[in-house]
Amino acid sequence: MTDTVRTPINLTDVSGNQNSDATPSAEGSCGCCAPQQATAAQPATEGTVSADYSVTGLTCGSCAGRVSSAIGALDGVENVQIALVPGGVSTVSVTSNQRLDASSIRDAVEKAGYQLTTA
């Protein structure tokens, strides 16, 4: 039996959209929209490392979930938070219990189908 590690996804809608529906309009939609449930942010503990990355191409909670799952599967990652800006540059904050390797983060984001613009 394989143990499954679940990394919480924390979404912040910074688009100014007051609509509580997580599904965006058809215009600009990636076609993979599904409501995602956000979890409360977990505070960083002693011995953890945090870093922020800019990612383009995220248009909805489902997109953010793909990136969060891809990064969360990396060794040492404890938490992934995403400030989602549909159609813009979203900020992905990663907390790990070991040094974060920017190339591993980039590979995970690209394998999920998105573009890391800064590391």
LUMMI-930869 format. One record per atom (N, C-alpha, C, O): residue in three letters; x, y, z. Coordinates in steps of 0.02 Angstrom, whole numbers, plus 50000, padded with zeros to 5 digits. Example, Ala and Ser with C-alpha at 12.3 -4.5 7.8 and 13.67 -1.06 7.14 Angstrom:
ALA506604971650390 ALA506154977550390 ALA506604983550390 ALA507124983450423 SER506424988850354 SER506844994750357 SER506455000250394 SER506705005750402 
REM end
This chain:
MET500424994150000 MET500005000050000 MET500455006150000 MET500935006450038 THR500295011049959 THR500685017149953 THR500395022549997 THR499785023749996 ASP500825025950036 ASP500595031550076 ASP500505037550031 ASP500935039049989 THR499955041150040 THR499825047150002 THR499945053150046 THR499665053750100 VAL500365057750023 VAL500495063850059 VAL500085069350026 VAL500145070449966 ARG499675072650065 ARG499265078050038 ARG499535084750062 ARG499605085850122 THR499685089050015 THR499915095750030 THR499325100450024 THR499005100549971 PRO499175104350077 PRO498605108850072 PRO498715114250019 PRO499275116650010 ILE498175116149986 ILE498205121649938 ILE497835127549969 ILE497265126849992 ASN498145133249969 ASN497845139249997 ASN497785144349941 ASN498295146649914 LEU497175146049923 LEU497055150649868 LEU496845157449894 LEU496445157949940 THR497105162649864 THR496895169449878 THR496705172549811 THR497115173049766 ASP496075174749805 ASP495845177949744 ASP496025185349747 ASP495715189149785 VAL496515187349709 VAL496735194349709 VAL496485198049648 VAL496715203549632 SER496015195149612 SER495745198249552 SER495225203549566 SER495025207249522 GLY494985203849629 GLY494465208649646 GLY493775205949632 GLY493285209549642 ASN493725199849608 ASN493085196749593 ASN492725195149658 ASN492985191349699 GLN492145197949668 GLN491765196749729 GLN491295190749723 GLN490945189049770 ASN491285187549665 ASN490865181749654 ASN491145175949694 ASN491735174249689 SER490715172749734 SER490955167249775 SER491015160749736 SER491285155849762 ASP490775160549674 ASP490825154649632 ASP491545153949608 ASP491815158649579 ALA491855148149619 ALA492555147149600 ALA492655146149525 ALA493215146249502 THR492105145349488 THR492165144149416 THR492165150649378 THR491695154549383 PRO492695152149339 PRO492725158349301 PRO492245158249242 PRO491965153049225 SER492155164049211 SER491735164349152 SER492055160449095 SER492645158749098 ALA491665159049044 ALA491925155148988 ALA492495158848953 ALA492955155648927 GLU492475165548953 GLU493005169448922 GLU493635168848964 GLU493615170449024 GLY494175166448936 GLY494805165848972 GLY494855159449013 GLY495345158449049 SER494355155249010 SER494355149049048 SER494835144049018 SER494915143648957 CYS495165140249060 CYS495625135149036 CYS495255128749019 CYS495545124148990 GLY494615128349037 GLY494225122449022 GLY494305116949073 GLY494015111549065 CYS494675118149126 CYS494785112949177 CYS494495115149244 CYS494715112849296 CYS494005119549242 CYS493745122549303 CYS493355117649346 CYS492895114349322 ALA493545117449407 ALA493185113649457 ALA493295117149523 ALA493855119149538 PRO492775117949563 PRO492875121449627 PRO493395117949670 PRO493425111849674 GLN493815121949702 GLN494325119349747 GLN494175122049817 GLN493965127849824 GLN494285118149867 GLN494175120449935 GLN494845122749962 GLN495335118849963 ALA494875128949986 ALA495485131650014 ALA495535129450087 ALA495035128750121 THR496145128450111 THR496255126850181 THR496625132650214 THR496945136750180 ALA496595132950279 ALA496935138250315 ALA497685137450308 ALA497945131950307 ALA498025143150304 ALA498755143050299 ALA499055140050362 ALA498815141250417 GLN499585136350353 GLN499935133450409 GLN500545137750425 GLN500925139350379 PRO500635139650488 PRO501215143850504 PRO501865140050494 PRO501915134050506 ALA502375143750473 ALA503045140850464 ALA503325139050533 ALA503215142750581 THR503675133550536 THR503985131550599 THR504735132450594 THR505005133550540 GLU505065131950651 GLU505785132750652 GLU506105127350608 GLU505905121550611 GLY506595129350569 GLY506945124650525 GLY506625124050456 GLY506835119950416 THR506125128150443 THR505815127950376 THR506085133550333 THR506325138650357 VAL506025132550268 VAL506255137350218 VAL505645139250176 VAL505255134850156 SER505555145650162 SER505005147850120 SER505265151850061 SER505775155350067 ALA504935151350004 ALA505125155149945 ALA504505156449903 ALA504035152449903 ASP504505162049868 ASP503955163949824 ASP504175163349752 ASP504745164749734 TYR503705161149709 TYR503835160349638 TYR503255163449600 TYR502685163349623 SER503395166149541 SER502875168849497 SER502725163849443 SER503175161249410 VAL502075162549433 VAL501855157549384 VAL501315160649340 VAL500865163949364 THR501375159449275 THR500865161849228 THR500455156049202 THR500675150249203 GLY499845157649179 GLY499415152549149 GLY498875149849194 GLY498445146149171 LEU498885151449258 LEU498375148949303 LEU497745153149294 LEU497765159249300 THR497185149949278 THR496565153649267 THR496015152049317 THR495515155549320 CYS496105146749356 CYS495575144749403 CYS495865140449459 CYS496465138949460 GLY495425138449504 GLY495635134349560 GLY495895127549540 GLY496335124749573 SER495645124849485 SER495885118349461 SER496605118849437 SER497015114449450 CYS496755124349402 CYS497445125549380 CYS497905126049440 CYS498445123049442 ALA497685129949490 ALA498085130749550 ALA498175124149586 ALA498715122749614 GLY497665119949585 GLY497705113349616 GLY498225108949583 GLY498575105149616 ARG498265109349517 ARG498775105449480 ARG499475107449500 ARG499905103249512 VAL499585114049503 VAL500255116549522 VAL500405114749594 VAL500965112549609 SER499915115649638 SER500015113949708 SER500185106549717 SER500635104849756 SER499835102249682 SER499965095049687 SER500655093249660 SER501005089149690 ALA500845096349605 ALA501505094949575 ALA502065097149621 ALA502545093349631 ILE502015103049649 ILE502535105549694 ILE502505101749760 ILE503025100049789 GLY501895100349785 GLY501815096749848 GLY502105089749847 GLY502255087049900 ALA502185086849789 ALA502465080049783 ALA503225080049790 ALA503525074649797 LEU503545085949788 LEU504275086249794 LEU504485084849866 LEU504125086449913 ASP505065081749874 ASP505335080049940 ASP505395086249983 ASP505665091349962 GLY505145085850044 GLY505225091050094 GLY504705096550093 GLY504655100450141 VAL504295096950041 VAL503795102250037 VAL503245100950088 VAL502945095650090 GLU503125105950131 GLU502625105350183 GLU501985109150167 GLU501445107050188 ASN502035114650130 ASN501455118850118 ASN501545122650053 ASN502105124950036 VAL501005123450015 VAL500995127449954 VAL500405132149958 VAL499835129949968 GLN500525138549950 GLN499995143649950 GLN500025147149883 GLN500565148749858 ILE499445148449853 ILE499425151649788 ILE498965157749791 ILE498375157249809 ALA499245163549773 ALA498855169649765 ALA498665169849691 ALA499055171949649 LEU498055167549676 LEU497835166549607 LEU497625173049575 LEU497195176649601 VAL497925174549517 VAL497745180349476 VAL497555177549408 VAL497995176849364 PRO496905175849397 PRO496705172849334 PRO496925177049274 PRO496775182949269 GLY497285173849228 GLY497525177249168 GLY498135181649179 GLY498385184649131 GLY498385181949239 GLY498965186049254 GLY499525181849284 GLY499595175949270 VAL499935185049325 VAL500495181649357 VAL500285180149429 VAL500185184649470 SER500235173749445 SER500045171549512 SER500675170449553 SER501205168749526 THR500615171349619 THR501175170249664 THR501085163649700 THR500565162349730 VAL501595159349696 VAL501585152949729 VAL502105153149785 VAL502695154149773 SER501875152249847 SER502315152249906 SER502395145049929 SER501915141449940 VAL503025142949935 VAL503175136049953 VAL503565135950018 VAL504045139750027 THR503345131750065 THR503695130750128 THR503955123550129 THR503585118850114 SER504595122850147 SER504905116250146 SER505325115250209 SER505525120150241 ASN505445108950227 ASN505865107550285 ASN506595106550264 ASN507015104450304 GLN506735108050200 GLN507425107750175 GLN507515113150122 GLN507025116350101 ARG508125114150099 ARG508265119250049 ARG507845118049986 ARG507795112349963 LEU507555123349960 LEU507145122849900 LEU507595123449838 LEU507995128049833 ASP507515118849792 ASP507895118849730 ASP507455121849676 ASP506955118949655 ALA507645127849652 ALA507245131449602 ALA507135127449539 ALA506605127949508 SER507625123449518 SER507545119549457 SER507025114049466 SER506665112449419 SER506975111249526 SER506465106149540 SER505775109249540 SER505295106349515 ILE505725115349569 ILE505085118949569 ILE504885120449497 ILE504315119349477 ARG505365123049458 ARG505225124649387 ARG504985118449349 ARG504495118749312 ASP505335112849358 ASP505145106649323 ASP504445104449342 ASP504055102449299 ALA504275104849407 ALA503615102749430 ALA503065107249400 ALA502545104749378 VAL503195113749398 VAL502705118449370 VAL502615117249296 VAL502055117149271 GLU503165116249260 GLU503125115049188 GLU502795108349171 GLU502425107949122 LYS502935103249211 LYS502605096749199 LYS501855097149211 LYS501465093349182 ALA501645101849254 ALA500935102849267 ALA500615106949211 ALA500005107549207 GLY501035109749166 GLY500775113349108 GLY500785120949114 GLY500425124249077 TYR501185123649159 TYR501195130849171 TYR501915133449167 TYR502385129549161 GLN501985139949171 GLN502645143149161 GLN502865146749225 GLN502505151049250 LEU503445144849251 LEU503755148449306 LEU504125154349277 LEU504575153449235 THR503965160449299 THR504275166349269 THR504845169049311 THR505285172549285 THR504855167549376 THR505415169549419 THR505555163949468 THR505125159849485 ALA506175163749491 ALA506355158649541 ALA506765161949595 ALA506975158549643 
REM end
